[in-house]
C-alpha cells in the first residue's frame, strides 16, 4: 500500500509543480520518499498521538475511537461495520434482534461503547454469526447502518457495482487472445482512458524504443550481438 500511496502522492506533487510553473515560470525538484508517505498515512492515529501523547495499542482493523467500527465474522465470511453515531447503533441493534443493547447505559453513547469495547464486541459477534454477508448488507441498507462485505477477489469482480463501473476490461492480444485486466479507476468525461494494447511481452518494444532514440538497425543489431539487449 505504501508503494501505491507514494505513486499517488508523487502524481499530486507533479501536478502541483506544473501548476506552480505556469505561475512562476520555474521548475522544481520533487522529493517523495516511501518512509515519509508511510508516516503521513498514519492519519488520525498520528494526529491522536501528536495531540494527546498516547501511544495506541493493537486493534487490528478496529477503530481506536469509534465502536463498533471493525470487521465481524458472519455465517459465510466477514462484514465491516462502521457505526458512526448513536442512531446507527440503535438501528444495528434492532436489526440484530437486541434493541435493548442500544438502551444499556454501558453502550448508549460512543464514549461508553469505547470504554466497554470488549464486552460489546462479544455481544454483537454472537448476533453477527447468525446471518450471511448478503443478509447483513441488505439489513444495513434497509435499517440505515453502514455495513459492507469484506470480499474475496471473486466476490469483488462479481459485485454489481464493480461491474457497473466496468472495473474489468478485456484487452485484445495477438498472442494470448483477449486478456482480462483491471480497468483504470479514473473516469473522465472529456478524455476517457482507452485500452488499445495489452501489457507488453519481454522486449516487445525494444527495437521501437531504440529506433525512436535515433539508433539505426546496424547499431541495434550490434547491441543484440553484444548481449546488451
ABEGO torsion letter per residue (X at the ends): XAAAAAAAAAAAAAAAAAAAAAAAGBBBBBBBBAAAAAAAAAEAAAAAAAAAGBBBBBAEABBAABOBBBBBBBAAEBBBBBBABAAAAAAAAAAAGBAAAAABAAAABAAAAAAAAAAAAAAAAAAAAABBAAAAAAAAAAAGBBBBBBBBAAAAAABAAAAAAGABBBBBBAAAEBBBBBBBABBBAABBBBBABBBBBBGAAAAAAAAAAGBBAAAAAAAAAAGAX
